[in-house]
Amino acid sequence: MDDEAQTPARPAFFRLLVYDLQMSESKAVIFGCQGLVLSAEEIAFFSAEKPWGFILFARNINEKSQIVDLVGQLRECVGRNDVPILIDQEGGRVQRLRPPLAPHYPSGAELGARYRRDKAKGLRAAWLLSRLHAFDLVPLGINVDCLPVLDVPTAEGHSVIGDRAYGADAETVSAMGAQAAAGLRAGGALPVIKHIPGHGRASADTHYELPTVDTPHGELSRTDFAPFKALNGEAMAMTAHVIYSAFDKTAPATTSAKVISQIIRGQIGFDGLLMSDDVSMKALSGDFGDRTRAIISAGCDVTLHCNGVMNEMQAVAAASPILDGEAKRRADAVMAAFEKPDNSDEGMLREEFETMMAVA
């Protein structure tokens, strides 16, 4: 018998204590990394700063064993096997895993078109695609998908949302989004609803500039906010870098205490972990320390930084607090929300989905 087999199992209370100590050391930030493996500088940085989670992009994706190894490196840095590993795997234009790692999946708009022809089949398609995402992601160690997109696009809105949305009405987006979230949970992953409280009316791409939405409160409530209210029990949400002049004429939702407290936490009723959209996007102003402090002071629980640029991450980390208080409570709730995957047959679900989407 080897040494590991001779080691007695730790009591449950001890394991919980270790988890609490690890979480108490986590900073309120999610970081990306630069490449397919971590550099020595990244290992040292992540080990010292202990971010709450990480996010992967196409630059971090090559083949299965490489992804598993990279995820293992990230988790080893922070000393937590359950650390959230995020990815944007929607289908359509936004899909980090591509063939041969995952099929070319349809966009949200394609699923929405199926819903408009047959509601029951559309809802099933939304659930199936998310369940297939989980089959693709969870074995690699990726346990959070930044999906569903709950934005309701308008004719004047920028195409950055466009066909990523399930439809142009709140009812379609709410119904399809709920099934997409459920499919991920059934596969052992967690969803992130985005971009709260709604990006569909934004006239600019927030990667490059800051848009202002002047729509009155009543109309926003009936349309933009409705899908987020319908899914307000989900564990995580991502903000929109958009000004809503009905509530705050100067600050986007991400850095607006009014929008976060009155609309996101208040009217919409979302009490889960609230993360910013990428802090490096040009919609935000100021240096990275200023941006991070503004995000946290406005009421976001966690800052998201995606591009893996070291000097930016250092500035964000320096301004990021240790998870504490309500933010830690919400982070703990995220970790408690993970479920064991159901016993679905992957081959059967793939065949069902392909057949369904092939029918005109």
C-alpha positions as CSV (number, residue, x, y, z in Angstrom):
1,M,0.0,0.0,0.0
2,D,1.4,3.4,-1.0
3,D,1.8,6.4,1.3
4,E,-1.3,8.1,-0.1
5,A,-3.5,5.1,0.6
6,Q,-2.2,5.0,4.2
7,T,-3.2,8.6,4.8
8,P,-6.5,8.8,6.7
9,A,-9.3,10.9,5.1
10,R,-9.6,14.4,6.6
11,P,-12.8,15.0,8.5
12,A,-15.4,17.0,6.7
13,F,-15.1,19.9,9.2
14,F,-11.4,20.1,8.5
15,R,-12.0,20.2,4.7
16,L,-14.5,23.0,5.2
17,L,-12.0,24.9,7.3
18,V,-9.3,24.6,4.7
19,Y,-11.8,25.8,2.0
20,D,-12.8,28.9,4.2
21,L,-9.1,29.8,4.7
22,Q,-8.4,29.5,1.0
23,M,-11.5,31.6,0.1
24,S,-10.5,34.3,2.7
25,E,-7.2,34.7,0.8
26,S,-8.8,35.1,-2.6
27,K,-8.8,38.6,-4.2
28,A,-11.9,40.0,-5.8
29,V,-10.6,39.6,-9.3
30,I,-10.7,37.2,-12.3
31,F,-7.6,37.2,-14.6
32,G,-6.7,35.9,-18.0
33,C,-3.3,34.6,-19.0
34,Q,-1.1,35.1,-22.1
35,G,-0.6,31.8,-23.8
36,L,-0.8,28.0,-23.8
37,V,1.2,27.6,-20.7
38,L,2.0,29.9,-17.8
39,S,5.2,31.8,-17.7
40,A,7.4,31.8,-14.6
41,E,6.3,35.4,-14.1
42,E,2.6,34.5,-14.3
43,I,3.0,31.6,-11.9
44,A,4.7,33.9,-9.3
45,F,2.1,36.6,-9.8
46,F,-1.0,34.4,-9.5
47,S,0.5,32.5,-6.6
48,A,1.1,35.7,-4.7
49,E,-2.2,37.5,-5.6
50,K,-4.6,34.5,-5.5
51,P,-7.3,35.7,-7.8
52,W,-10.8,34.3,-7.2
53,G,-11.0,32.9,-10.8
54,F,-9.5,32.8,-14.3
55,I,-10.8,33.2,-17.8
56,L,-9.6,31.5,-21.0
57,F,-9.6,32.8,-24.5
58,A,-8.7,31.4,-28.0
59,R,-5.0,32.3,-27.4
60,N,-5.0,29.8,-24.5
61,I,-6.6,26.9,-26.5
62,N,-4.7,24.4,-28.6
63,E,-5.6,20.8,-27.8
64,K,-7.3,18.9,-25.0
65,S,-4.2,17.8,-22.9
66,Q,-2.8,21.3,-23.2
67,I,-6.0,22.9,-21.8
68,V,-6.1,20.4,-19.0
69,D,-2.5,21.1,-18.1
70,L,-3.1,24.9,-18.2
71,V,-6.1,24.7,-16.0
72,G,-4.1,22.5,-13.6
73,Q,-1.4,25.1,-13.5
74,L,-3.9,27.9,-12.8
75,R,-5.5,25.9,-9.9
76,E,-2.1,25.0,-8.5
77,C,-1.1,28.6,-8.3
78,V,-4.0,29.5,-6.1
79,G,-4.1,26.2,-4.2
80,R,-7.8,25.5,-5.0
81,N,-9.0,22.6,-7.1
82,D,-12.4,24.1,-7.5
83,V,-11.3,27.6,-8.6
84,P,-13.8,29.0,-11.2
85,I,-12.4,28.7,-14.8
86,L,-14.5,30.9,-17.1
87,I,-14.8,30.9,-20.9
88,D,-17.1,32.6,-23.5
89,Q,-18.5,29.6,-25.3
90,E,-21.8,30.9,-26.8
91,G,-21.9,29.5,-30.3
92,G,-21.9,31.5,-33.5
93,R,-19.4,34.4,-33.5
94,V,-18.3,33.9,-29.9
95,Q,-16.9,30.4,-29.5
96,R,-13.4,29.9,-28.0
97,L,-13.4,26.1,-28.5
98,R,-13.7,25.3,-32.2
99,P,-13.3,22.2,-34.3
100,P,-11.8,19.7,-33.6
101,L,-12.3,20.5,-29.9
102,A,-16.0,21.4,-30.4
103,P,-18.3,21.6,-33.3
104,H,-19.3,24.9,-35.0
105,Y,-22.4,25.7,-32.9
106,P,-25.3,27.9,-34.0
107,S,-25.7,31.4,-32.7
108,G,-28.3,32.6,-30.2
109,A,-30.3,34.1,-33.1
110,E,-30.5,30.7,-34.9
111,L,-31.8,29.1,-31.8
112,G,-34.3,31.9,-31.4
113,A,-35.5,31.3,-34.9
114,R,-36.2,27.7,-34.0
115,Y,-38.2,29.0,-31.0
116,R,-40.3,31.3,-33.1
117,R,-41.3,28.3,-35.3
118,D,-41.9,25.9,-32.5
119,K,-41.6,27.1,-28.9
120,A,-41.1,23.6,-27.4
121,K,-38.4,22.6,-29.9
122,G,-36.7,26.0,-29.5
123,L,-36.5,25.6,-25.7
124,R,-35.2,22.1,-26.1
125,A,-32.6,23.3,-28.5
126,A,-31.4,26.0,-26.0
127,W,-31.1,23.4,-23.3
128,L,-29.4,20.9,-25.6
129,L,-26.7,23.3,-26.8
130,S,-25.8,24.3,-23.3
131,R,-25.7,20.7,-22.2
132,L,-23.3,20.0,-25.1
133,H,-21.2,23.0,-24.1
134,A,-20.9,21.4,-20.7
135,F,-19.8,18.1,-22.3
136,D,-17.1,20.0,-24.2
137,L,-15.9,22.1,-21.2
138,V,-16.2,20.3,-17.9
139,P,-13.8,17.4,-18.8
140,L,-11.2,20.1,-19.6
141,G,-11.6,21.6,-16.1
142,I,-13.6,24.6,-17.4
143,N,-16.6,25.0,-15.1
144,V,-18.1,28.4,-15.9
145,D,-19.6,29.5,-19.3
146,C,-20.3,33.2,-19.8
147,L,-23.7,32.4,-21.2
148,P,-26.6,33.1,-21.7
149,V,-26.7,36.5,-23.4
150,L,-29.8,38.1,-22.0
151,D,-29.6,41.3,-24.0
152,V,-32.6,42.4,-26.1
153,P,-31.2,44.1,-29.3
154,T,-32.9,47.0,-31.0
155,A,-32.7,48.4,-34.5
156,E,-30.5,51.2,-33.3
157,G,-28.2,49.0,-31.2
158,H,-24.7,48.1,-32.3
159,S,-24.1,44.7,-34.0
160,V,-21.7,43.7,-31.2
161,I,-24.8,41.9,-29.7
162,G,-26.7,41.3,-32.9
163,D,-27.1,37.6,-33.6
164,R,-25.7,36.6,-30.2
165,A,-29.2,37.4,-28.8
166,Y,-32.0,34.9,-28.9
167,G,-34.5,37.4,-30.2
168,A,-35.6,41.0,-30.2
169,D,-38.3,40.6,-27.5
170,A,-38.0,40.0,-23.8
171,E,-40.2,37.0,-23.7
172,T,-38.1,35.0,-26.2
173,V,-34.8,36.0,-24.5
174,S,-36.1,35.2,-21.1
175,A,-37.5,31.8,-22.0
176,M,-34.5,30.7,-24.1
177,G,-32.0,32.1,-21.6
178,A,-33.6,30.1,-18.8
179,Q,-33.2,26.9,-20.7
180,A,-29.6,27.7,-21.7
181,A,-28.7,28.3,-18.0
182,A,-30.4,25.1,-17.0
183,G,-28.5,23.1,-19.6
184,L,-25.2,24.2,-18.2
185,R,-26.1,23.5,-14.6
186,A,-27.3,20.0,-15.7
187,G,-23.8,19.4,-17.1
188,G,-21.9,20.4,-13.9
189,A,-21.1,24.0,-15.1
190,L,-22.4,27.3,-14.1
191,P,-23.8,30.1,-16.3
192,V,-23.0,33.9,-16.2
193,I,-25.9,36.0,-17.3
194,K,-24.8,39.0,-19.3
195,H,-24.8,42.0,-19.8
196,I,-26.8,43.2,-16.9
197,P,-29.0,45.4,-16.9
198,G,-29.0,45.1,-20.8
199,H,-26.6,45.9,-23.7
200,G,-29.1,45.6,-26.6
201,R,-29.7,49.4,-27.0
202,A,-26.1,50.4,-26.9
203,S,-25.1,52.2,-30.1
204,A,-21.4,51.5,-29.8
205,D,-19.1,48.5,-29.1
206,T,-17.9,48.9,-25.6
207,H,-14.6,47.3,-26.4
208,Y,-13.8,50.7,-28.1
209,E,-16.1,53.4,-26.8
210,L,-18.7,54.2,-24.1
211,P,-22.3,54.3,-25.3
212,T,-25.2,56.2,-23.7
213,V,-28.8,54.9,-23.6
214,D,-31.4,57.6,-23.1
215,T,-34.4,55.3,-23.0
216,P,-36.9,56.1,-20.2
217,H,-37.0,53.9,-17.1
218,G,-40.5,52.4,-17.9
219,E,-39.5,51.1,-21.3
220,L,-36.2,49.7,-20.0
221,S,-38.1,47.9,-17.3
222,R,-40.5,46.3,-19.8
223,T,-37.8,45.2,-22.2
224,D,-34.1,45.3,-21.3
225,F,-34.4,44.5,-17.6
226,A,-37.1,41.8,-18.0
227,P,-34.9,38.8,-18.9
228,F,-32.5,39.6,-16.1
229,K,-35.3,39.8,-13.6
230,A,-36.6,36.5,-14.9
231,L,-33.2,34.9,-14.2
232,N,-32.3,36.8,-11.1
233,G,-31.7,33.6,-9.1
234,E,-28.6,32.7,-11.2
235,A,-25.3,32.6,-9.3
236,M,-23.3,35.1,-11.5
237,A,-23.9,38.1,-13.7
238,M,-21.6,40.3,-15.8
239,T,-22.2,44.0,-16.1
240,A,-22.6,46.3,-19.1
241,H,-20.2,49.2,-19.7
242,V,-23.2,51.3,-20.8
243,I,-24.5,54.6,-19.4
244,Y,-28.2,54.6,-18.7
245,S,-29.0,58.3,-18.4
246,A,-32.4,57.7,-16.8
247,F,-30.4,56.7,-13.6
248,D,-26.9,58.0,-14.0
249,K,-25.8,60.5,-16.7
250,T,-22.0,60.1,-16.2
251,A,-21.1,56.5,-15.1
252,P,-21.7,53.3,-16.9
253,A,-23.6,50.5,-15.0
254,T,-20.3,48.8,-14.2
255,T,-19.1,51.8,-12.1
256,S,-22.5,53.3,-11.1
257,A,-23.5,52.8,-7.5
258,K,-27.0,54.0,-8.5
259,V,-27.5,51.5,-11.3
260,I,-26.1,48.6,-9.2
261,S,-28.0,49.3,-6.0
262,Q,-31.3,50.7,-7.4
263,I,-31.6,48.6,-10.6
264,I,-29.4,45.5,-10.6
265,R,-29.8,44.7,-6.8
266,G,-33.1,46.5,-6.4
267,Q,-35.6,46.4,-9.3
268,I,-34.1,43.4,-11.0
269,G,-33.5,41.7,-7.7
270,F,-30.1,40.0,-8.6
271,D,-28.3,39.0,-5.4
272,G,-25.6,36.7,-7.0
273,L,-22.0,37.5,-7.6
274,L,-21.7,40.5,-9.8
275,M,-18.6,40.7,-12.0
276,S,-17.6,43.6,-14.2
277,D,-17.2,43.2,-18.0
278,D,-13.6,43.4,-19.0
279,V,-11.9,46.2,-17.2
280,S,-9.5,46.7,-20.1
281,M,-12.2,47.7,-22.5
282,K,-12.0,51.3,-23.8
283,A,-15.5,52.2,-22.6
284,L,-14.0,52.7,-19.1
285,S,-11.7,55.6,-18.3
286,G,-8.8,56.2,-15.9
287,D,-5.8,54.0,-15.2
288,F,-6.3,50.4,-14.2
289,G,-6.1,51.1,-10.5
290,D,-8.8,53.9,-10.8
291,R,-11.0,51.6,-12.9
292,T,-10.8,48.8,-10.4
293,R,-11.5,50.9,-7.4
294,A,-14.5,52.4,-9.2
295,I,-15.8,49.0,-10.0
296,I,-15.6,47.7,-6.5
297,S,-16.8,50.9,-4.8
298,A,-19.9,51.0,-7.1
299,G,-20.9,47.6,-5.8
300,C,-19.5,44.9,-8.1
301,D,-18.1,41.9,-6.2
302,V,-15.3,41.0,-8.6
303,T,-13.3,42.8,-11.3
304,L,-12.7,40.9,-14.6
305,H,-9.4,41.5,-16.5
306,C,-9.1,39.4,-19.6
307,N,-6.0,40.2,-21.8
308,G,-3.3,38.8,-19.5
309,V,-1.0,41.9,-19.9
310,M,1.2,41.8,-16.8
311,N,1.5,45.5,-16.0
312,E,-2.2,45.9,-16.2
313,M,-2.9,42.9,-14.0
314,Q,-0.4,44.2,-11.4
315,A,-2.3,47.5,-11.3
316,V,-5.7,45.7,-11.0
317,A,-4.4,43.4,-8.3
318,A,-3.0,46.2,-6.3
319,A,-6.4,47.9,-6.2
320,S,-8.4,44.7,-5.7
321,P,-9.5,43.9,-2.1
322,I,-9.6,40.5,-0.5
323,L,-13.1,39.0,-0.9
324,D,-15.0,39.8,2.3
325,G,-18.4,40.6,3.6
326,E,-21.3,40.4,1.1
327,A,-18.9,39.7,-1.8
328,K,-17.5,36.7,-0.1
329,R,-20.9,35.5,0.8
330,R,-21.9,35.6,-2.9
331,A,-18.6,34.0,-3.9
332,D,-19.2,31.2,-1.4
333,A,-22.8,30.8,-2.8
334,V,-21.3,30.3,-6.3
335,M,-19.1,27.5,-5.1
336,A,-22.1,25.8,-3.4
337,A,-24.1,26.1,-6.6
338,F,-22.1,23.6,-8.6
339,E,-24.0,20.3,-9.2
340,K,-22.9,16.9,-10.3
341,P,-23.5,16.3,-14.0
342,D,-26.7,14.4,-14.9
343,N,-26.5,11.0,-16.5
344,S,-27.3,12.3,-20.1
345,D,-25.9,10.2,-23.0
346,E,-23.7,12.6,-24.9
347,G,-24.0,10.8,-28.2
348,M,-27.8,10.7,-28.1
349,L,-28.0,14.4,-27.2
350,R,-25.6,15.4,-30.0
351,E,-27.6,13.4,-32.5
352,E,-30.9,14.9,-31.2
353,F,-29.5,18.5,-31.5
354,E,-28.0,18.0,-35.0
355,T,-31.3,16.5,-36.2
356,M,-33.3,19.3,-34.7
357,M,-31.2,22.1,-36.2
358,A,-31.0,20.4,-39.6
359,V,-34.8,20.6,-40.0
360,A,-36.0,23.7,-41.8
